[in-house]
Amino acid sequence: MERPSTETAQVDAQSEEWFASYAEPSNQPSNRHRHGRHQRRRDPRRQRDRLGTMMMILSVVFVAAMTACFYTVLTR
């Protein structure tokens, strides 16, 4: 159970005005809801970045495999 506070907050008019300007209207959905919807969309830029990352990883693995094969041929 909370105790009632005996202190009062002192807020200047400028900061109160600033906070009031960022108040969200009640007829719009919350930011969290919009963010969730935005995250589910397919972003072609993000897919292209992911494809580039996968190609980079595959090329490193391919070079490592070719180096291993070359090393085994040389040591025989």
Steps between C-alpha positions, in 0.01 A plus 500: 500500500638840401547776750364837397778735399553810707721668240361693205674510165595838367488513122572815310257616231743438212558134579129449563430648157764274343350187653151608394618538139607134497174367644354234273139550388269226624354423155836382358647155570789482740860524379566143608223373274629695201855382566389136504320543172805670349730221609292234327524669159751365251772755439681435168806690623525275805464188284773625267730566797428152635574348157830690484595377845419141409703524178795638696484212748467243220801645317713482816395137554574421134849654518568309823391173337714564192799585721450176694486299177812672366683434827407129497619465137829673583575286805459167321 
